[in-house]
Amino acid sequence: MQPETPPPPQLPPEALQYLEHVRVEKRLAARTLTLYTLDLQRLAAFAAGTGLPLLRLTGAHIRRFVAQMHAAGRSGRGIALILSGWRGFYAWAARQGLVPHNPVQDVRAPKAPKPLPKALPVDEAVRLTEHEDSGADPWLEARDAAIVELLYGCGLRVGELVGLDVAPSPAAHQQGRGWIDLQAGEAHVFGKGSKRRSVPVGRAAAEALRGWLAVRAQPFGGAAADAALFIGRRGARLSAQSVWLRLRQRSQLAGLTTPVHPHMLRHSFASHLLQSSGDLRAVQELLGHANITTTQVYTRLDFQHLARVYDQAHPRARRKP
């Protein structure tokens, strides 16, 4: 027989009083109140292990409890939520004069590892850029194909993409908009921190843009009302949300298993370029990162790719069965 799970410890009167306070005064939802109760029961169990009541715990005790939770596999985000509940309890206790100070005040959860950006495999990125929907509206097809080529071929942010104009103008410069120079093969974009940069436009992207520009004004009698490079059916500048939706739909039609969003194509651009060139500084310039440490995340993606190749191909990578 398996040993029975011990019942949760009884909460002391001050903890019950606090829970009643947040239920009545703060009108917390039932689910939130349940989580607060569970977190205080967890704290009471920790305190019982030290032989101290809740109101006698110090910051050193709290840090020890955090270390135990982290060693047991609880995530940094989960620990941060627990600490938030404990911090609220001791803040209330301090206002009631039950404790001299809040022992959780300066305790922080372990930093959660930043998730790696998701990039498409090269073959899926190529499949998306080469996808053609013969049954689609030719105008929308030309526009969406050019959007995909620019996002993947130039590594643009979606805000930079929708901020592009067909041509430079004083208004574009004043209002922080970019533009396309097909003759020079460049996209002049207005990025984060109001920083302008120029990005080369490759052959495939330039070809897709020419195809789009050839039909862009057709629904409007040959003269589109907006200076925007990418416009919707009513002639207004396309929104970032519209690009998200169109790209998601297009990736599904192309048969990709993962719904694609604009930033995923930016990650794919950086990762694939770094795999081919190994030039981190160039990738930093093309992405418009102010600090190279931001770009270095793609070296981790590149290492993961190399590790997979090693695991699959090297005779010493796997143990013999």
C-alpha positions as a LaTeX table, in Angstrom:
\begin{tabular}{lrrr}
\hline
Residue & $x$ (\AA) & $y$ (\AA) & $z$ (\AA) \\
\hline
Met1 & 0.00 & 0.00 & 0.00 \\
Gln2 & 1.16 & 3.49 & $-0.81$ \\
Pro3 & 1.54 & 5.85 & 2.15 \\
Glu4 & $-1.34$ & 8.26 & 2.51 \\
Thr5 & $-0.70$ & 11.87 & 1.57 \\
Pro6 & $-0.57$ & 13.91 & 4.76 \\
Pro7 & $-3.40$ & 16.44 & 5.09 \\
Pro8 & $-2.51$ & 20.10 & 4.52 \\
Pro9 & $-1.45$ & 21.85 & 7.69 \\
Gln10 & $-4.00$ & 23.83 & 9.62 \\
Leu11 & $-3.61$ & 27.52 & 8.96 \\
Pro12 & $-3.08$ & 29.75 & 12.00 \\
Pro13 & $-5.75$ & 32.33 & 12.89 \\
Glu14 & $-3.83$ & 35.24 & 11.34 \\
Ala15 & $-3.66$ & 33.46 & 7.96 \\
Leu16 & $-7.38$ & 32.70 & 8.08 \\
Gln17 & $-8.06$ & 36.32 & 8.98 \\
Tyr18 & $-5.98$ & 37.47 & 6.01 \\
Leu19 & $-7.85$ & 35.16 & 3.62 \\
Glu20 & $-11.14$ & 36.53 & 4.91 \\
His21 & $-9.78$ & 40.04 & 4.39 \\
Val22 & $-8.89$ & 39.47 & 0.74 \\
Arg23 & $-12.18$ & 37.65 & 0.14 \\
Val24 & $-14.32$ & 40.46 & 1.56 \\
Glu25 & $-12.26$ & 43.60 & 1.01 \\
Lys26 & $-10.58$ & 42.73 & $-2.29$ \\
Arg27 & $-13.40$ & 40.53 & $-3.54$ \\
Leu28 & $-11.02$ & 38.02 & $-5.08$ \\
Ala29 & $-12.39$ & 35.36 & $-7.37$ \\
Ala30 & $-12.94$ & 31.94 & $-5.85$ \\
Arg31 & $-10.13$ & 30.44 & $-7.92$ \\
Thr32 & $-7.66$ & 33.12 & $-6.78$ \\
Leu33 & $-8.70$ & 32.66 & $-3.16$ \\
Thr34 & $-8.11$ & 28.91 & $-3.49$ \\
Leu35 & $-4.60$ & 29.54 & $-4.84$ \\
Tyr36 & $-3.85$ & 31.96 & $-1.99$ \\
Thr37 & $-5.01$ & 29.32 & 0.49 \\
Leu38 & $-2.86$ & 26.61 & $-1.07$ \\
Asp39 & 0.19 & 28.89 & $-1.10$ \\
Leu40 & $-0.27$ & 29.76 & 2.57 \\
Gln41 & $-0.68$ & 26.07 & 3.41 \\
Arg42 & 2.58 & 25.43 & 1.58 \\
Leu43 & 4.24 & 28.18 & 3.62 \\
Ala44 & 2.78 & 26.75 & 6.84 \\
Ala45 & 4.24 & 23.34 & 5.96 \\
Phe46 & 7.65 & 24.91 & 5.42 \\
Ala47 & 7.36 & 26.80 & 8.70 \\
Ala48 & 6.38 & 23.61 & 10.57 \\
Gly49 & 9.63 & 22.05 & 9.34 \\
Thr50 & 11.59 & 24.81 & 11.02 \\
Gly51 & 9.58 & 24.70 & 14.23 \\
Leu52 & 8.54 & 28.34 & 13.86 \\
Pro53 & 5.12 & 29.99 & 13.43 \\
Leu54 & 4.42 & 31.92 & 10.25 \\
Leu55 & 4.88 & 35.30 & 11.89 \\
Arg56 & 8.41 & 34.43 & 13.07 \\
Leu57 & 9.83 & 33.54 & 9.66 \\
Thr58 & 12.69 & 35.65 & 8.28 \\
Gly59 & 13.94 & 36.44 & 4.81 \\
Ala60 & 16.55 & 33.71 & 5.19 \\
His61 & 13.80 & 31.15 & 5.78 \\
Ile62 & 11.86 & 32.34 & 2.74 \\
Arg63 & 14.98 & 32.10 & 0.55 \\
Arg64 & 15.57 & 28.55 & 1.80 \\
Phe65 & 11.98 & 27.65 & 0.90 \\
Val66 & 12.46 & 29.15 & $-2.56$ \\
Ala67 & 15.61 & 27.09 & $-3.06$ \\
Gln68 & 13.74 & 23.93 & $-2.05$ \\
Met69 & 10.91 & 24.62 & $-4.48$ \\
His70 & 13.35 & 25.37 & $-7.27$ \\
Ala71 & 15.33 & 22.17 & $-6.57$ \\
Ala72 & 12.06 & 20.22 & $-6.69$ \\
Gly73 & 11.50 & 21.43 & $-10.24$ \\
Arg74 & 9.05 & 24.29 & $-9.80$ \\
Ser75 & 9.47 & 26.94 & $-12.47$ \\
Gly76 & 10.68 & 30.46 & $-11.79$ \\
Arg77 & 7.33 & 31.82 & $-12.92$ \\
Gly78 & 5.48 & 29.48 & $-10.55$ \\
Ile79 & 7.71 & 30.49 & $-7.64$ \\
Ala80 & 7.18 & 34.17 & $-8.47$ \\
Leu81 & 3.41 & 33.71 & $-8.22$ \\
Ile82 & 3.75 & 31.95 & $-4.87$ \\
Leu83 & 6.01 & 34.69 & $-3.54$ \\
Ser84 & 3.49 & 37.29 & $-4.65$ \\
Gly85 & 0.85 & 35.64 & $-2.46$ \\
Trp86 & 3.19 & 35.37 & 0.51 \\
Arg87 & 4.28 & 38.96 & 0.05 \\
Gly88 & 0.66 & 40.10 & 0.22 \\
Phe89 & 0.08 & 38.16 & 3.43 \\
Tyr90 & 3.09 & 39.66 & 5.22 \\
Ala91 & 2.32 & 43.16 & 3.93 \\
Trp92 & $-1.12$ & 42.84 & 5.51 \\
Ala93 & 0.43 & 41.42 & 8.72 \\
Ala94 & 2.83 & 44.37 & 8.89 \\
Arg95 & $-0.07$ & 46.84 & 8.59 \\
Gln96 & $-1.79$ & 45.02 & 11.45 \\
Gly97 & 1.35 & 45.33 & 13.58 \\
Leu98 & 1.79 & 41.55 & 13.68 \\
Val99 & 5.31 & 41.58 & 12.19 \\
Pro100 & 8.00 & 44.29 & 12.24 \\
His101 & 8.69 & 44.00 & 8.52 \\
Asn102 & 7.82 & 41.93 & 5.45 \\
Pro103 & 10.31 & 39.01 & 5.19 \\
Val104 & 9.33 & 38.37 & 1.55 \\
Gln105 & 9.83 & 41.96 & 0.43 \\
Asp106 & 13.33 & 41.53 & $-1.02$ \\
Val107 & 13.08 & 37.87 & $-2.04$ \\
Arg108 & 12.94 & 37.21 & $-5.77$ \\
Ala109 & 12.19 & 34.07 & $-7.71$ \\
Pro110 & 14.93 & 32.43 & $-9.80$ \\
Lys111 & 15.05 & 33.88 & $-13.28$ \\
Ala112 & 13.17 & 31.75 & $-15.75$ \\
Pro113 & 15.24 & 30.79 & $-18.80$ \\
Lys114 & 14.23 & 32.80 & $-21.83$ \\
Pro115 & 12.59 & 30.57 & $-24.40$ \\
Leu116 & 14.44 & 30.34 & $-27.68$ \\
Pro117 & 12.74 & 32.08 & $-30.59$ \\
Lys118 & 10.97 & 29.67 & $-32.89$ \\
Ala119 & 12.42 & 29.47 & $-36.38$ \\
Leu120 & 11.20 & 27.43 & $-39.32$ \\
Pro121 & 13.37 & 24.71 & $-40.82$ \\
Val122 & 14.85 & 25.86 & $-44.12$ \\
Asp123 & 12.69 & 23.53 & $-46.19$ \\
Glu124 & 9.49 & 24.81 & $-44.56$ \\
Ala125 & 10.54 & 28.44 & $-45.05$ \\
Val126 & 11.19 & 27.73 & $-48.73$ \\
Arg127 & 7.85 & 25.93 & $-49.05$ \\
Leu128 & 6.06 & 28.95 & $-47.61$ \\
Thr129 & 7.79 & 31.45 & $-49.90$ \\
Glu130 & 7.18 & 29.28 & $-52.98$ \\
His131 & 3.53 & 28.59 & $-52.15$ \\
Glu132 & 1.08 & 29.71 & $-54.84$ \\
Asp133 & $-2.67$ & 29.58 & $-54.47$ \\
Ser134 & $-4.06$ & 29.37 & $-58.01$ \\
Gly135 & $-7.62$ & 29.72 & $-56.72$ \\
Ala136 & $-6.99$ & 32.91 & $-54.78$ \\
Asp137 & $-7.68$ & 36.47 & $-55.86$ \\
Pro138 & $-4.62$ & 37.42 & $-57.99$ \\
Trp139 & $-4.43$ & 40.83 & $-56.28$ \\
Leu140 & $-4.33$ & 39.33 & $-52.79$ \\
Glu141 & $-1.99$ & 36.58 & $-53.95$ \\
Ala142 & 0.52 & 39.09 & $-55.33$ \\
Arg143 & 0.37 & 41.18 & $-52.16$ \\
Asp144 & 0.70 & 38.28 & $-49.74$ \\
Ala145 & 3.55 & 36.70 & $-51.70$ \\
Ala146 & 5.46 & 40.00 & $-51.52$ \\
Ile147 & 4.77 & 40.24 & $-47.76$ \\
Val148 & 6.19 & 36.77 & $-47.14$ \\
Glu149 & 9.27 & 37.44 & $-49.26$ \\
Leu150 & 10.03 & 40.70 & $-47.46$ \\
Leu151 & 9.52 & 39.26 & $-43.99$ \\
Tyr152 & 11.71 & 36.23 & $-44.63$ \\
Gly153 & 14.12 & 37.77 & $-47.15$ \\
Cys154 & 14.83 & 40.95 & $-45.17$ \\
Gly155 & 14.09 & 39.95 & $-41.56$ \\
Leu156 & 11.72 & 42.87 & $-41.02$ \\
Arg157 & 9.56 & 43.36 & $-37.97$ \\
Val158 & 5.87 & 43.44 & $-38.82$ \\
Gly159 & 5.69 & 47.08 & $-37.69$ \\
Glu160 & 8.54 & 47.94 & $-40.04$ \\
Leu161 & 6.81 & 46.10 & $-42.88$ \\
Val162 & 3.46 & 47.85 & $-42.58$ \\
Gly163 & 5.29 & 51.16 & $-42.11$ \\
Leu164 & 6.84 & 50.99 & $-45.58$ \\
Asp165 & 5.78 & 53.43 & $-48.31$ \\
Val166 & 6.09 & 52.93 & $-52.04$ \\
Ala167 & 8.53 & 55.83 & $-52.32$ \\
Pro168 & 10.35 & 58.30 & $-50.05$ \\
Ser169 & 8.66 & 61.57 & $-49.21$ \\
Pro170 & 9.04 & 64.41 & $-46.69$ \\
Ala171 & 5.91 & 63.14 & $-44.91$ \\
Ala172 & 7.34 & 59.62 & $-44.65$ \\
His173 & 10.56 & 60.95 & $-43.15$ \\
Gln174 & 8.72 & 63.23 & $-40.72$ \\
Gln175 & 6.26 & 60.58 & $-39.58$ \\
Gly176 & 8.83 & 57.80 & $-39.19$ \\
Arg177 & 7.94 & 55.65 & $-42.16$ \\
Gly178 & 10.24 & 53.65 & $-44.38$ \\
Trp179 & 10.20 & 53.01 & $-48.11$ \\
Ile180 & 11.35 & 50.62 & $-50.81$ \\
Asp181 & 14.02 & 51.48 & $-53.38$ \\
Leu182 & 13.82 & 48.68 & $-55.92$ \\
Gln183 & 16.34 & 50.28 & $-58.23$ \\
Ala184 & 18.98 & 50.19 & $-55.50$ \\
Gly185 & 17.66 & 46.90 & $-54.13$ \\
Glu186 & 17.14 & 48.26 & $-50.61$ \\
Ala187 & 14.43 & 48.61 & $-48.01$ \\
His188 & 14.82 & 51.68 & $-45.81$ \\
Val189 & 13.03 & 50.90 & $-42.56$ \\
Phe190 & 12.23 & 52.83 & $-39.41$ \\
Gly191 & 12.86 & 50.46 & $-36.51$ \\
Lys192 & 12.83 & 50.43 & $-32.72$ \\
Gly193 & 14.22 & 53.45 & $-30.95$ \\
Ser194 & 13.45 & 55.61 & $-34.01$ \\
Lys195 & 16.50 & 54.16 & $-35.74$ \\
Arg196 & 16.63 & 53.95 & $-39.49$ \\
Arg197 & 18.50 & 51.21 & $-41.30$ \\
Ser198 & 18.84 & 49.95 & $-44.84$ \\
Val199 & 18.34 & 46.27 & $-45.61$ \\
Pro200 & 19.21 & 44.64 & $-48.93$ \\
Val201 & 16.26 & 43.28 & $-50.88$ \\
Gly202 & 17.15 & 39.98 & $-52.52$ \\
Arg203 & 16.25 & 38.83 & $-56.02$ \\
Ala204 & 13.20 & 36.80 & $-54.98$ \\
Ala205 & 11.80 & 39.60 & $-52.80$ \\
Ala206 & 12.42 & 42.19 & $-55.54$ \\
Glu207 & 10.64 & 40.03 & $-58.09$ \\
Ala208 & 7.66 & 39.56 & $-55.76$ \\
Leu209 & 7.53 & 43.30 & $-55.10$ \\
Arg210 & 7.52 & 44.12 & $-58.79$ \\
Gly211 & 4.66 & 41.70 & $-59.27$ \\
Trp212 & 2.74 & 43.39 & $-56.45$ \\
Leu213 & 3.44 & 46.94 & $-57.58$ \\
Ala214 & 2.21 & 46.07 & $-61.07$ \\
Val215 & $-1.29$ & 45.33 & $-59.72$ \\
Arg216 & $-1.38$ & 47.33 & $-56.48$ \\
Ala217 & $-3.47$ & 50.23 & $-57.82$ \\
Gln218 & $-5.78$ & 48.23 & $-60.12$ \\
Pro219 & $-8.84$ & 48.13 & $-57.80$ \\
Phe220 & $-8.63$ & 51.91 & $-57.39$ \\
Gly221 & $-8.65$ & 52.92 & $-61.02$ \\
Gly222 & $-4.88$ & 53.03 & $-61.30$ \\
Ala223 & $-4.30$ & 55.46 & $-58.44$ \\
Ala224 & $-4.15$ & 54.04 & $-54.93$ \\
Ala225 & $-5.14$ & 56.62 & $-52.33$ \\
Asp226 & $-2.52$ & 55.70 & $-49.72$ \\
Ala227 & 1.25 & 55.97 & $-50.02$ \\
Ala228 & 1.61 & 52.69 & $-48.14$ \\
Leu229 & 3.39 & 49.84 & $-49.89$ \\
Phe230 & 0.92 & 47.27 & $-48.59$ \\
Ile231 & $-2.74$ & 48.23 & $-48.63$ \\
Gly232 & $-6.07$ & 46.52 & $-48.07$ \\
Arg233 & $-9.15$ & 46.29 & $-50.25$ \\
Arg234 & $-10.24$ & 49.81 & $-49.29$ \\
Gly235 & $-6.90$ & 51.34 & $-50.20$ \\
Ala236 & $-5.77$ & 52.01 & $-46.60$ \\
Arg237 & $-2.48$ & 50.91 & $-45.11$ \\
Leu238 & $-2.52$ & 47.28 & $-44.06$ \\
Ser239 & $-2.49$ & 46.73 & $-40.29$ \\
Ala240 & $-0.08$ & 44.46 & $-38.41$ \\
Gln241 & $-3.04$ & 42.35 & $-37.28$ \\
Ser242 & $-4.09$ & 41.79 & $-40.89$ \\
Val243 & $-0.58$ & 40.63 & $-41.76$ \\
Trp244 & $-0.68$ & 38.17 & $-38.82$ \\
Leu245 & $-3.99$ & 36.72 & $-39.99$ \\
Arg246 & $-3.01$ & 36.47 & $-43.67$ \\
Leu247 & 0.33 & 34.87 & $-42.86$ \\
Arg248 & $-1.26$ & 32.34 & $-40.54$ \\
Gln249 & $-3.76$ & 31.39 & $-43.22$ \\
Arg250 & $-1.09$ & 31.19 & $-45.91$ \\
Ser251 & 1.14 & 28.93 & $-43.82$ \\
Gln252 & $-1.76$ & 26.54 & $-43.28$ \\
Leu253 & $-2.53$ & 26.48 & $-47.02$ \\
Ala254 & 1.15 & 25.75 & $-47.68$ \\
Gly255 & 0.86 & 22.66 & $-45.49$ \\
Leu256 & 3.11 & 23.81 & $-42.66$ \\
Thr257 & 2.49 & 22.04 & $-39.37$ \\
Thr258 & 3.15 & 25.19 & $-37.34$ \\
Pro259 & 1.04 & 28.33 & $-37.80$ \\
Val260 & 3.50 & 31.01 & $-38.84$ \\
His261 & 3.53 & 34.55 & $-37.51$ \\
Pro262 & 5.63 & 37.49 & $-38.80$ \\
His263 & 8.27 & 37.36 & $-36.06$ \\
Met264 & 8.83 & 33.67 & $-36.76$ \\
Leu265 & 9.96 & 34.62 & $-40.27$ \\
Arg266 & 12.29 & 37.24 & $-38.77$ \\
His267 & 13.76 & 34.54 & $-36.51$ \\
Ser268 & 14.07 & 32.21 & $-39.50$ \\
Phe269 & 15.86 & 34.89 & $-41.52$ \\
Ala270 & 18.40 & 35.42 & $-38.74$ \\
Ser271 & 18.92 & 31.76 & $-37.92$ \\
His272 & 19.33 & 30.62 & $-41.53$ \\
Leu273 & 21.66 & 33.51 & $-42.33$ \\
Leu274 & 23.81 & 32.75 & $-39.31$ \\
Gln275 & 23.96 & 29.05 & $-40.16$ \\
Ser276 & 25.25 & 29.90 & $-43.62$ \\
Ser277 & 27.59 & 32.78 & $-42.85$ \\
Gly278 & 28.51 & 32.57 & $-39.17$ \\
Asp279 & 28.75 & 36.39 & $-39.23$ \\
Leu280 & 27.02 & 37.47 & $-36.03$ \\
Arg281 & 27.88 & 41.15 & $-36.47$ \\
Ala282 & 26.32 & 41.28 & $-39.93$ \\
Val283 & 23.15 & 39.62 & $-38.66$ \\
Gln284 & 23.02 & 42.19 & $-35.87$ \\
Glu285 & 23.17 & 45.03 & $-38.40$ \\
Leu286 & 20.53 & 43.49 & $-40.64$ \\
Leu287 & 18.14 & 42.93 & $-37.73$ \\
Gly288 & 18.71 & 46.39 & $-36.32$ \\
His289 & 19.68 & 45.18 & $-32.84$ \\
Ala290 & 21.29 & 47.89 & $-30.74$ \\
Asn291 & 23.17 & 45.30 & $-28.64$ \\
Ile292 & 24.85 & 42.21 & $-30.03$ \\
Thr293 & 23.79 & 40.21 & $-26.96$ \\
Thr294 & 20.25 & 40.35 & $-28.37$ \\
Thr295 & 21.50 & 38.73 & $-31.56$ \\
Gln296 & 23.48 & 36.07 & $-29.74$ \\
Val297 & 20.30 & 34.11 & $-29.03$ \\
Tyr298 & 20.55 & 32.91 & $-32.62$ \\
Thr299 & 23.90 & 31.29 & $-31.89$ \\
Arg300 & 21.99 & 29.04 & $-29.49$ \\
Leu301 & 19.55 & 28.19 & $-32.27$ \\
Asp302 & 22.49 & 27.48 & $-34.56$ \\
Phe303 & 24.08 & 25.23 & $-31.93$ \\
Gln304 & 20.83 & 23.31 & $-31.57$ \\
His305 & 20.82 & 22.75 & $-35.32$ \\
Leu306 & 24.42 & 21.52 & $-35.24$ \\
Ala307 & 23.67 & 19.29 & $-32.26$ \\
Arg308 & 20.79 & 17.65 & $-34.12$ \\
Val309 & 23.01 & 17.02 & $-37.14$ \\
Tyr310 & 25.66 & 15.53 & $-34.87$ \\
Asp311 & 23.16 & 13.29 & $-33.09$ \\
Gln312 & 21.81 & 12.01 & $-36.38$ \\
Ala313 & 25.05 & 11.57 & $-38.29$ \\
His314 & 28.08 & 11.05 & $-36.09$ \\
Pro315 & 28.89 & 7.40 & $-35.30$ \\
Arg316 & 29.92 & 8.26 & $-31.74$ \\
Ala317 & 26.88 & 10.38 & $-30.95$ \\
Arg318 & 24.67 & 7.53 & $-29.82$ \\
Arg319 & 25.21 & 4.60 & $-27.55$ \\
Lys320 & 25.13 & 1.13 & $-29.00$ \\
Pro321 & 21.94 & $-0.76$ & $-28.14$ \\
\hline
\end{tabular}
